Each structure stands twice: as structure tokens, then as C-alpha cells.
Amino acid sequence: MKRLALLLAFLCIAVFSAGPAMAQVMLRDAETENLLNEASRGLISAAGLSPNNVRIVLIQDPSINAFVAGGQVVYLHTGLIDKAGNLNEVQGVIAHELGHIVGGHAVFQRDGGYGSVSLLSLALGLAAAAAGAPDAGMAIMMAGQRAAIGKYLAYSRSQESSADAAGVRFLNVAGISGRGMLEFFKRLQNLQFSYGFYSSNPELDPFGQTHPMSGERIATLTEDLQKQPSWNAQTPPELETRFKRVQAKLRGYVNEPEQTLKLYPPSDQSIYAHYARAYAYHRKGFPDQARAETEALVATQPNDPYFLELEGQIMLESGDPRGALVPLRKATESTNFQPLIASTFGHALLATEDPANLAEAERVLRQAVARDRENPYAWHQLGMVYERKGDEPRVALATAERANLTGDPGVALMSARRAMGGLPPGSPDWIRAQDIMMVSQTAVEEMQRNGRRNRMNVTAQ
């Protein structure tokens, strides 16, 4: 695991084309992505989509949420994984979100007559509601715009109901029980009651929400799901065990160390507890304790690539890159050069500062980016390889690739131009640099136009 690495800060869920973007952080982890891909493959196929084209992306956010934002990408919050009772619940959520994809739904899209609503009033209303003042939030959003908002909300409720129905179909076709979907909605309903959502404003229009009331959804889903042949299907025990592992490591990485150690005290000697505590101790800055927990994991399963990855990662980040090479090489080779694991191995090879390791580092990192081009961390490491070799054009190309992924079109444009100036014209690398240059040029020009437009608006006011 690239330490459930924070590999990419990206902008998503733009409010229309002119609204503010919400910065979110994507987490990349080999074990987690492997599990989510396997758990969703049947659902994706049942939805008539290709598993090769649909991505399940993990967002670091403690809230219990999932969403789509256009394209064939399902975003899951870490809070959802943390609070899920089992893998089947997560599968139920994925099935629902696939329903949005197949239905052509997207967050904050223009449909449903919503374009006439002031973005400012929407933002203020949502901010007030999130701050604990739902009455004030609704008042702001409703002021002078009730009809337009009501039209959009009715449209949104229709989308949610449609996604529910589609999710039921996908679960049944894939032979996956709908118990998890039902339990997840019951969990949300209990949270609403515990937060006093219903009682805080008894006069609130129940249709003034973007989703149908949870009670109504549960009643409909109960009827639809229980009559499906897949209702009594069981999650394979091996998949459930893998989910518990992923859930534990996520908790150890994302949550505060004190919270993790309370949930998984030292008296708990399960694999899940060792996994969670290893990350908690590592985050807390206790390398000896972290290594002890990792050694306990490796002792139970010496060939587990993810345990070996963690062992190597902790050694690397504790200042022992040479010691990290053995477990990271073994983890990389046993997963057939899984890109995220290979990236960490390449980093360790470079961190030894031994020229004899440079060729292997280049080979490993080139394989990593060939299999996963959307890995800015790997591009950064590969750029360091080229820098040590004195290959300036490819340093520039690696920089352009990384900047293109992290949303920095200015740097991507300059670096791509620099790369093209030193690469053989017409070569694959030159063509790739040209592609990045053209995309980045368009993005920079769009940013300049938006900047001029915003300055004109300010002047007019």
C-alpha cells in the first residue's frame, strides 16, 4: 500500500460549469482497490457496463456518503467504509450509484429546471444547514425561489428512486443479496433520528429534500428486495475477511490514532487489530511499535503481499530504505508488479542513493506508470530517476504527466513544451508530450478567459 497514500488532490463535483469546485482528496491503496473492484465486478456487468471502464474511487471524508459526478466513476467516502457493517452494505451502495450512472444522473447537473436558482443562495443555504441551522438554511434557499427549488428537488427524488430500483435489479442479476442495501438505509434512518433531523423542524416540507424520506425508501426497498431470488445469497467468507482487513487499515490510516487504539486495544490480537494499530502507531510517530505490529502480521502470513508492503513502507519511512528492499521487492513480484506497490518499491530503490539500484528503479517505475498512468507519485519518482541519469527531456515529460494529473495546467504546459524540445520528433514520448501540451493549452486559455470574465463582473459591480 502506498500507505493508503495521499497520491492525488483533485477538484470534483463542479457546481455547473461556473460554480466553485469542492477540493477533495483521493486515497489510493492496492489492497482496497483490488477488493472494491472484485466486489463490484458482477454489479457492473449486471448494469450492462464494462468492469474495465468503471472505477470505484475512495475519497477521504468522514461522512457516510457516496456519489457520482458524471462519467463511469463511483466515489465512496472513507466514512462509509468505516461505518459499514459488512461488505454487502457497501455493495448495496455501489449498486445504487451504478443506477445513477446508467440513468445518466450526475450531482448538481443542469436538469430539472435548477438553472434558475441562485448559486449563491444555494451555497449559503447548504452552509447554514451544515452548520446546524437547518431552519435558517431552508429559509435562505426558499426565499424568492421556492418554485424553482421545488422543481429540482422533485427531479432529484425521482433520480434517487430510479437509482434504487436499478440497484435492486443489478444486485439480483449479479446474485448478490439486497440485505446490505436495506441495512444501509436503515442505518441512515437511525442516524437521522439520532441527530434529531425529523424533530428539529416539524413543519419542514418532507418533499423539500434531495432524497426521498428514508422511511419511504426502506418500505419500498423491503418489498422489492425480499422477493428477489438473491435475497438469501451469502457473501463469500473470504471476501468478508478481506473487507474487515481493509476496514481496519482504513481506520488506522484515516482516524485519529487515539480513536483507533481505543477501538483496537493492545489486548486484541486479531489480524485486524494488528493492521489498524500498525497504521495508528506509524501516524503517531512510534516506529518501534508500528514495526512490532507489522512483524506480528508478517509472522502469521509471511507471503501476504500487503503485509510485506506495509513492512517495507514503515522501514522506508523510518529511515531504512535498504532494509525495505527485501519485503517491497517480494510484494512487488508476488503481485505481478501491482503499480501502487511497485511505486513504493521504486521509491525505496532511489532512497538508497546507490547508483547500482538506478536501473532497477527505472524498470520498476516504468512498469508502474505503464499499468497505471494516473499515478502522480510514480511519475514523480520516475522523474527523479531521469534527473539522476541527466535525461532532462524525460524529466520534463514526467513533470508534465504529474502536473496534468494534479490539476496544474500551467506547469504541465511549460514542462510538455520543454520535453518536446529535447525528444526525438515523432517518438512515442514526443507525441505524449504534444498531447499534454494541447490539453494544457486549452485548460490555461479557459482559466484566462474565466479570470477576465470574473474581473469584468467585479468591475461592473
Secondary structure, DSSP 8 states (H G I E B T S, - for coil): --TTEEEEEEEE--STTTS--EEEEEEE-HHHHHHHHHHHHHHHHHTT--TTT-EEEEE--SS--EE--SSSEEEEEHHHHHH-SSHHHHHHHHHHHHHHHHTT--TT-STTTGGGS-HHHHHHHHHHHHTT-HHHHHHHHHTTTHHHHHHHHHHHHHHHHHHHHHHHHHHHHHT--SHHHHHHHHHHHHHHHHTTTTTS-TTS-TTSSSS--HHHHHHHHHHHHHTSGGGG----HHHHHHHHHHHHHHHHHHS-HHHHHHHS-TT--SHHHHHHHHHHHHHHT-HHHHHHHHHHHHHH-TT-HHHHHHHHHHHHHTT-HHHHHHHHHHHHHHTTS-HHHHHHHHHHHHHTT-GGGHHHHHHHHHHHHHH-S--HHHHHHHHHHHHHHT-HHHHHHHHHHHHHHTT-HHHHHHHHHHHHHHS-TTSHHHHHHHHHHHHHHHHHHHHHHHHHHHHHHHHH-
